[in-house]
């Protein structure tokens, strides 16, 4: 039998427990966020959550949640799952030989003169400019591609079983790539280097600057410079677009299929390097837009201020 004192203690204790529970739910009475069930705004900002993470593992997990998963992440998982250094070792020697032959043919013929539409006496000048721009695109592509192949052979050789047939084939291919790489490397512009950086270019640029400065001294000269600038920029943009088209066609005819076949036999190596013909054409279009839309207003403003 409980005594009145014990009953009093129990009766007094019940409100105390309820008060404690309410205090625990409400938290600190001085805290303005006490009792909130929603996370704070700072906790909902991903970047700040990463900064407040307590361990490297938690930081890495939060970063992965922010970045999500896309095609690049899928490619990473797919390439890591293919552990063989050569996906089709039986076809690799022939694919390597064909790729080297296609590079040889492209290097020899890629920068030859292209057929141009009738232009009268300006045709030799236009043909020379187109040839130089085409050479720039083709040589840059060949230089980058042979370096990429050499690096790919090196890395696949390094993760091959020592003495295995795949390792032997990759070693031979890597040696071939190193042997021909220096021969393919060359000046992408068919102009001697000493002319590009010597007194000839400096003298020519100085003469052009002096002529332009003299022409800008009167309104008629400003108009003449503007018209000349539009013609020059428009001609260069046309030449760049035409050169990009010629280079893309020659690269497609020579190396696109052999290099794609080589990458397929190696396996899990991503896509082969692309040439810069598309980027070159985009820059040429931007140059043409500048010639048509920017130069005339500038000339009009200069004449009005004269």
C-alpha positions as a Markdown table, in Angstrom:
| # | Residue | x | y | z |
|---|---|---|---|---|
| 1 | Unk | 0.0 | 0.0 | 0.0 |
| 2 | Unk | 1.4 | 3.3 | -1.0 |
| 3 | Unk | 1.5 | 6.1 | 1.5 |
| 4 | Unk | 0.1 | 9.6 | 0.9 |
| 5 | Unk | 3.6 | 10.9 | 0.5 |
| 6 | Unk | 4.3 | 8.5 | -2.3 |
| 7 | Unk | 1.1 | 9.4 | -4.1 |
| 8 | Unk | 1.9 | 13.1 | -3.7 |
| 9 | Unk | 5.3 | 12.4 | -5.2 |
| 10 | Unk | 3.8 | 10.6 | -8.1 |
| 11 | Unk | 1.2 | 13.3 | -8.6 |
| 12 | Unk | 3.8 | 16.0 | -8.4 |
| 13 | Unk | 6.1 | 14.0 | -10.8 |
| 14 | Unk | 3.6 | 13.6 | -13.6 |
| 15 | Unk | 3.4 | 17.3 | -14.5 |
| 16 | Unk | 7.2 | 17.5 | -14.1 |
| 17 | Unk | 7.7 | 14.8 | -16.8 |
| 18 | Unk | 5.2 | 16.5 | -19.1 |
| 19 | Unk | 7.0 | 19.8 | -18.6 |
| 20 | Unk | 10.3 | 18.1 | -19.4 |
| 21 | Unk | 8.9 | 16.6 | -22.6 |
| 22 | Unk | 7.5 | 19.9 | -23.7 |
| 23 | Unk | 10.8 | 21.6 | -22.9 |
| 24 | Unk | 12.7 | 19.0 | -24.9 |
| 25 | Unk | 10.3 | 19.4 | -27.9 |
| 26 | Unk | 10.4 | 23.2 | -27.7 |
| 27 | Unk | 14.2 | 23.3 | -27.1 |
| 28 | Unk | 15.9 | 26.4 | -25.8 |
| 29 | Unk | 13.4 | 29.2 | -25.3 |
| 30 | Unk | 16.0 | 31.7 | -26.5 |
| 31 | Unk | 16.4 | 29.8 | -29.8 |
| 32 | Unk | 14.2 | 31.3 | -32.5 |
| 33 | Unk | 14.3 | 28.1 | -34.5 |
| 34 | Unk | 13.4 | 25.8 | -31.6 |
| 35 | Unk | 10.7 | 23.3 | -32.4 |
| 36 | Unk | 11.1 | 23.7 | -36.2 |
| 37 | Unk | 10.8 | 20.3 | -38.0 |
| 38 | Unk | 12.1 | 21.7 | -41.4 |
| 39 | Unk | 15.9 | 21.9 | -41.9 |
| 40 | Unk | 17.4 | 25.3 | -41.7 |
| 41 | Unk | 18.0 | 27.3 | -44.9 |
| 42 | Unk | 21.8 | 26.8 | -44.5 |
| 43 | Unk | 21.3 | 23.1 | -44.3 |
| 44 | Unk | 19.4 | 23.1 | -47.6 |
| 45 | Unk | 22.2 | 24.8 | -49.5 |
| 46 | Unk | 24.3 | 22.1 | -51.0 |
| 47 | Unk | 27.5 | 24.1 | -51.2 |
| 48 | Unk | 27.3 | 25.0 | -47.5 |
| 49 | Unk | 26.5 | 21.4 | -46.6 |
| 50 | Unk | 29.8 | 20.3 | -48.2 |
| 51 | Unk | 31.7 | 22.9 | -46.2 |
| 52 | Unk | 30.1 | 21.8 | -42.9 |
| 53 | Unk | 30.7 | 18.1 | -43.5 |
| 54 | Unk | 32.7 | 16.5 | -40.7 |
| 55 | Unk | 34.6 | 13.9 | -42.7 |
| 56 | Unk | 36.2 | 13.4 | -46.1 |
| 57 | Unk | 33.7 | 10.5 | -46.8 |
| 58 | Unk | 30.7 | 12.7 | -46.1 |
| 59 | Unk | 32.2 | 15.5 | -48.2 |
| 60 | Unk | 32.7 | 13.1 | -51.1 |
| 61 | Unk | 29.2 | 11.7 | -50.8 |
| 62 | Unk | 27.6 | 15.2 | -50.8 |
| 63 | Unk | 29.7 | 16.2 | -53.8 |
| 64 | Unk | 28.5 | 13.2 | -55.8 |
| 65 | Unk | 24.9 | 13.9 | -54.9 |
| 66 | Unk | 25.3 | 17.5 | -56.2 |
| 67 | Unk | 27.1 | 16.4 | -59.4 |
| 68 | Unk | 24.6 | 13.7 | -60.1 |
| 69 | Unk | 25.2 | 11.0 | -62.8 |
| 70 | Unk | 25.3 | 11.6 | -66.5 |
| 71 | Unk | 26.8 | 10.2 | -69.7 |
| 72 | Unk | 30.4 | 10.9 | -68.5 |
| 73 | Unk | 29.9 | 8.9 | -65.3 |
| 74 | Unk | 28.3 | 6.1 | -67.3 |
| 75 | Unk | 31.3 | 6.1 | -69.7 |
| 76 | Unk | 33.7 | 5.9 | -66.7 |
| 77 | Unk | 31.9 | 2.9 | -65.3 |
| 78 | Unk | 31.7 | 1.2 | -68.7 |
| 79 | Unk | 35.4 | 1.8 | -69.5 |
| 80 | Unk | 36.5 | 0.5 | -66.1 |
| 81 | Unk | 34.5 | -2.6 | -66.5 |
| 82 | Unk | 36.5 | -3.6 | -69.7 |
| 83 | Unk | 39.8 | -4.7 | -68.2 |
| 84 | Unk | 41.4 | -6.2 | -71.3 |
| 85 | Unk | 44.1 | -3.9 | -72.8 |
| 86 | Unk | 43.0 | -5.0 | -76.3 |
| 87 | Unk | 39.3 | -5.7 | -77.0 |
| 88 | Unk | 40.0 | -7.5 | -80.3 |
| 89 | Unk | 43.6 | -8.5 | -80.3 |
| 90 | Unk | 43.4 | -10.6 | -83.5 |
| 91 | Unk | 42.3 | -7.5 | -85.5 |
| 92 | Unk | 44.6 | -5.0 | -83.8 |
| 93 | Unk | 47.8 | -5.5 | -86.0 |
| 94 | Unk | 45.9 | -4.9 | -89.2 |
| 95 | Unk | 44.0 | -1.9 | -87.7 |
| 96 | Unk | 47.2 | -0.4 | -86.5 |
| 97 | Unk | 48.9 | -0.7 | -89.9 |
| 98 | Unk | 45.9 | 0.7 | -91.7 |
| 99 | Unk | 45.8 | 3.7 | -89.3 |
| 100 | Unk | 49.5 | 4.4 | -89.9 |
| 101 | Unk | 49.0 | 4.2 | -93.7 |
| 102 | Unk | 46.0 | 6.6 | -93.6 |
| 103 | Unk | 48.0 | 9.1 | -91.6 |
| 104 | Unk | 50.8 | 8.9 | -94.2 |
| 105 | Unk | 48.4 | 9.5 | -97.1 |
| 106 | Unk | 46.7 | 12.4 | -95.3 |
| 107 | Unk | 50.0 | 14.0 | -94.4 |
| 108 | Unk | 51.1 | 13.8 | -98.0 |
| 109 | Unk | 47.9 | 15.0 | -99.7 |
| 110 | Unk | 46.0 | 16.9 | -97.1 |
| 111 | Unk | 47.5 | 20.3 | -97.8 |
| 112 | Unk | 47.7 | 20.1 | -101.6 |
| 113 | Unk | 46.0 | 22.9 | -103.7 |
| 114 | Unk | 42.3 | 22.6 | -103.8 |
| 115 | Unk | 40.0 | 23.3 | -106.8 |
| 116 | Unk | 38.5 | 26.7 | -106.7 |
| 117 | Unk | 35.7 | 28.4 | -108.7 |
| 118 | Unk | 36.7 | 30.9 | -111.4 |
| 119 | Unk | 38.1 | 34.1 | -109.8 |
| 120 | Unk | 40.0 | 35.7 | -112.6 |
| 121 | Unk | 43.4 | 37.2 | -111.7 |
| 122 | Unk | 42.6 | 36.7 | -108.0 |
| 123 | Unk | 42.6 | 33.0 | -108.2 |
| 124 | Unk | 46.3 | 32.4 | -107.5 |
| 125 | Unk | 46.1 | 34.5 | -104.3 |
| 126 | Unk | 43.0 | 32.8 | -103.1 |
| 127 | Unk | 44.4 | 29.4 | -103.9 |
| 128 | Unk | 47.5 | 30.1 | -101.8 |
| 129 | Unk | 45.5 | 31.4 | -98.9 |
| 130 | Unk | 43.1 | 28.4 | -99.0 |
| 131 | Unk | 46.1 | 26.0 | -99.2 |
| 132 | Unk | 47.7 | 27.6 | -96.1 |
| 133 | Unk | 44.5 | 27.4 | -94.1 |
| 134 | Unk | 43.9 | 23.9 | -95.1 |
| 135 | Unk | 47.4 | 22.9 | -94.2 |
| 136 | Unk | 46.9 | 24.5 | -90.8 |
| 137 | Unk | 43.8 | 22.3 | -90.1 |
| 138 | Unk | 45.2 | 19.1 | -91.5 |
| 139 | Unk | 48.7 | 19.4 | -89.9 |
| 140 | Unk | 47.2 | 20.2 | -86.5 |
| 141 | Unk | 44.9 | 17.2 | -86.8 |
| 142 | Unk | 47.7 | 14.8 | -87.8 |
| 143 | Unk | 50.0 | 16.1 | -85.0 |
| 144 | Unk | 47.4 | 15.7 | -82.4 |
| 145 | Unk | 46.2 | 12.3 | -83.6 |
| 146 | Unk | 49.6 | 10.6 | -83.7 |
| 147 | Unk | 50.4 | 12.0 | -80.2 |
| 148 | Unk | 47.1 | 10.7 | -79.0 |
| 149 | Unk | 47.8 | 7.2 | -80.4 |
| 150 | Unk | 51.3 | 7.1 | -79.0 |
| 151 | Unk | 49.9 | 7.9 | -75.5 |
| 152 | Unk | 47.1 | 5.4 | -75.8 |
| 153 | Unk | 49.6 | 2.6 | -76.8 |
| 154 | Unk | 51.8 | 3.5 | -73.8 |
| 155 | Unk | 49.0 | 3.4 | -71.3 |
| 156 | Unk | 47.5 | 0.2 | -72.6 |
| 157 | Unk | 51.0 | -1.4 | -72.7 |
| 158 | Unk | 51.5 | -0.4 | -69.0 |
| 159 | Unk | 48.3 | -2.2 | -67.9 |
| 160 | Unk | 49.0 | -5.4 | -69.9 |
| 161 | Unk | 50.3 | -8.6 | -68.5 |
| 162 | Unk | 54.1 | -8.6 | -69.0 |
| 163 | Unk | 55.0 | -11.0 | -71.8 |
| 164 | Unk | 51.4 | -11.5 | -73.0 |
| 165 | Unk | 50.6 | -11.3 | -76.7 |
| 166 | Unk | 48.7 | -8.1 | -76.1 |
| 167 | Unk | 51.7 | -6.5 | -74.4 |
| 168 | Unk | 54.0 | -7.5 | -77.2 |
| 169 | Unk | 51.7 | -6.1 | -79.9 |
| 170 | Unk | 51.1 | -2.9 | -78.0 |
| 171 | Unk | 54.9 | -2.5 | -77.5 |
| 172 | Unk | 55.6 | -2.8 | -81.2 |
| 173 | Unk | 52.8 | -0.4 | -82.0 |
| 174 | Unk | 54.0 | 2.1 | -79.5 |
| 175 | Unk | 57.5 | 1.9 | -80.9 |
| 176 | Unk | 56.1 | 2.5 | -84.4 |
| 177 | Unk | 54.1 | 5.6 | -83.2 |
| 178 | Unk | 57.2 | 7.0 | -81.5 |
| 179 | Unk | 59.3 | 6.5 | -84.7 |
| 180 | Unk | 56.8 | 8.3 | -87.0 |
| 181 | Unk | 55.7 | 11.0 | -84.5 |
| 182 | Unk | 58.6 | 13.3 | -85.1 |
| 183 | Unk | 58.3 | 13.0 | -88.8 |
| 184 | Unk | 54.6 | 14.0 | -88.7 |
| 185 | Unk | 55.4 | 16.9 | -86.4 |
| 186 | Unk | 56.0 | 20.0 | -88.4 |
| 187 | Unk | 55.2 | 23.6 | -89.1 |
| 188 | Unk | 51.4 | 23.8 | -89.7 |
| 189 | Unk | 52.0 | 27.0 | -91.8 |
| 190 | Unk | 53.8 | 26.6 | -95.1 |
| 191 | Unk | 55.8 | 29.8 | -94.5 |
| 192 | Unk | 59.4 | 29.7 | -93.2 |
| 193 | Unk | 59.6 | 30.5 | -89.5 |
| 194 | Unk | 62.3 | 33.1 | -89.9 |
| 195 | Unk | 59.9 | 35.1 | -92.1 |
| 196 | Unk | 57.0 | 34.9 | -89.6 |
| 197 | Unk | 59.1 | 36.3 | -86.7 |
| 198 | Unk | 61.7 | 38.3 | -88.6 |
| 199 | Unk | 62.0 | 41.8 | -90.1 |
| 200 | Unk | 59.8 | 41.1 | -93.1 |
| 201 | Unk | 56.6 | 40.8 | -91.1 |
| 202 | Unk | 57.6 | 43.7 | -88.8 |
| 203 | Unk | 58.3 | 46.0 | -91.8 |
| 204 | Unk | 55.0 | 45.0 | -93.5 |
| 205 | Unk | 53.0 | 45.6 | -90.4 |
| 206 | Unk | 54.6 | 49.0 | -89.8 |
| 207 | Unk | 53.8 | 50.0 | -93.4 |
| 208 | Unk | 50.2 | 49.0 | -93.1 |
| 209 | Unk | 49.8 | 50.9 | -89.8 |
| 210 | Unk | 51.3 | 54.0 | -91.3 |
| 211 | Unk | 49.0 | 53.8 | -94.4 |
| 212 | Unk | 45.9 | 53.3 | -92.2 |
| 213 | Unk | 46.9 | 56.2 | -89.9 |
| 214 | Unk | 47.3 | 58.5 | -93.0 |
| 215 | Unk | 44.0 | 57.4 | -94.4 |
| 216 | Unk | 42.1 | 58.1 | -91.2 |
| 217 | Unk | 43.1 | 61.7 | -91.3 |
| 218 | Unk | 40.0 | 62.6 | -93.5 |
| 219 | Unk | 36.5 | 61.4 | -94.0 |
| 220 | Unk | 37.2 | 59.9 | -97.5 |
| 221 | Unk | 40.1 | 57.9 | -96.1 |
| 222 | Unk | 37.9 | 56.6 | -93.3 |
| 223 | Unk | 35.3 | 55.4 | -95.8 |
| 224 | Unk | 38.0 | 53.8 | -97.9 |
| 225 | Unk | 39.5 | 52.0 | -94.9 |
| 226 | Unk | 36.1 | 50.7 | -93.9 |
| 227 | Unk | 35.3 | 49.4 | -97.3 |
| 228 | Unk | 38.7 | 47.7 | -97.5 |
| 229 | Unk | 38.2 | 46.2 | -94.1 |
| 230 | Unk | 34.8 | 44.7 | -95.0 |
| 231 | Unk | 36.3 | 43.2 | -98.2 |
| 232 | Unk | 39.4 | 41.8 | -96.5 |
| 233 | Unk | 37.4 | 40.3 | -93.6 |
| 234 | Unk | 34.8 | 38.9 | -95.9 |
| 235 | Unk | 37.4 | 37.4 | -98.2 |
| 236 | Unk | 39.3 | 35.8 | -95.3 |
| 237 | Unk | 36.1 | 34.4 | -93.8 |
| 238 | Unk | 35.1 | 32.8 | -97.2 |
| 239 | Unk | 38.6 | 31.4 | -97.5 |
| 240 | Unk | 38.4 | 30.0 | -94.0 |
| 241 | Unk | 35.1 | 28.3 | -94.6 |
| 242 | Unk | 36.2 | 26.9 | -97.9 |
| 243 | Unk | 39.4 | 25.6 | -96.3 |
| 244 | Unk | 37.6 | 24.0 | -93.4 |
| 245 | Unk | 35.3 | 22.2 | -95.9 |
| 246 | Unk | 38.3 | 20.9 | -98.0 |
| 247 | Unk | 40.1 | 19.8 | -94.9 |
| 248 | Unk | 37.1 | 18.0 | -93.4 |
| 249 | Unk | 36.5 | 16.1 | -96.7 |
| 250 | Unk | 40.1 | 15.0 | -97.0 |
| 251 | Unk | 40.3 | 13.9 | -93.4 |
| 252 | Unk | 37.0 | 11.9 | -93.8 |
| 253 | Unk | 38.3 | 10.2 | -96.9 |
| 254 | Unk | 41.6 | 9.1 | -95.4 |
| 255 | Unk | 41.5 | 8.7 | -91.6 |
| 256 | Unk | 38.0 | 8.7 | -90.2 |
| 257 | Unk | 37.2 | 5.0 | -90.9 |
| 258 | Unk | 40.7 | 3.5 | -90.2 |
| 259 | Unk | 41.0 | 5.4 | -86.9 |
| 260 | Unk | 37.5 | 4.5 | -85.8 |
| 261 | Unk | 38.3 | 0.8 | -86.6 |
| 262 | Unk | 41.5 | 1.1 | -84.6 |
| 263 | Unk | 39.8 | 2.5 | -81.5 |
| 264 | Unk | 37.1 | -0.2 | -81.8 |
| 265 | Unk | 39.8 | -3.0 | -81.7 |
| 266 | Unk | 41.5 | -1.4 | -78.7 |
| 267 | Unk | 38.2 | -1.0 | -76.9 |
| 268 | Unk | 37.0 | 1.3 | -74.1 |
| 269 | Unk | 39.2 | 4.2 | -75.4 |
| 270 | Unk | 36.5 | 6.8 | -75.9 |
| 271 | Unk | 36.2 | 8.6 | -79.2 |
| 272 | Unk | 39.1 | 9.5 | -81.5 |
| 273 | Unk | 40.3 | 13.1 | -81.6 |
| 274 | Unk | 38.3 | 15.3 | -83.9 |
| 275 | Unk | 39.8 | 17.8 | -86.3 |
| 276 | Unk | 39.2 | 21.6 | -85.9 |
| 277 | Unk | 37.4 | 22.2 | -89.2 |
| 278 | Unk | 34.1 | 22.9 | -87.5 |
| 279 | Unk | 35.6 | 25.3 | -85.0 |
| 280 | Unk | 37.5 | 27.0 | -87.9 |
| 281 | Unk | 34.2 | 27.4 | -89.8 |
| 282 | Unk | 32.5 | 28.9 | -86.8 |
| 283 | Unk | 35.3 | 31.5 | -86.3 |
| 284 | Unk | 35.0 | 32.3 | -90.0 |
| 285 | Unk | 31.3 | 33.0 | -89.7 |
| 286 | Unk | 31.9 | 35.2 | -86.7 |
| 287 | Unk | 34.5 | 37.1 | -88.7 |
| 288 | Unk | 32.0 | 37.6 | -91.5 |
| 289 | Unk | 29.4 | 38.8 | -89.1 |
| 290 | Unk | 31.9 | 41.3 | -87.6 |
| 291 | Unk | 32.7 | 42.5 | -91.1 |
| 292 | Unk | 29.1 | 43.1 | -92.0 |
| 293 | Unk | 27.6 | 44.4 | -88.7 |
| 294 | Unk | 30.4 | 46.1 | -86.9 |
| 295 | Unk | 32.6 | 47.8 | -89.4 |
| 296 | Unk | 29.9 | 50.0 | -91.2 |
| 297 | Unk | 28.6 | 51.5 | -87.9 |
| 298 | Unk | 32.1 | 52.3 | -86.8 |
| 299 | Unk | 32.9 | 54.0 | -90.1 |
| 300 | Unk | 29.6 | 56.0 | -89.9 |
| 301 | Unk | 30.5 | 57.1 | -86.4 |
| 302 | Unk | 34.0 | 58.1 | -87.4 |
| 303 | Unk | 32.8 | 60.1 | -90.3 |
| 304 | Unk | 30.1 | 61.9 | -88.2 |
| 305 | Unk | 32.8 | 62.8 | -85.6 |
| 306 | Unk | 35.1 | 64.2 | -88.3 |
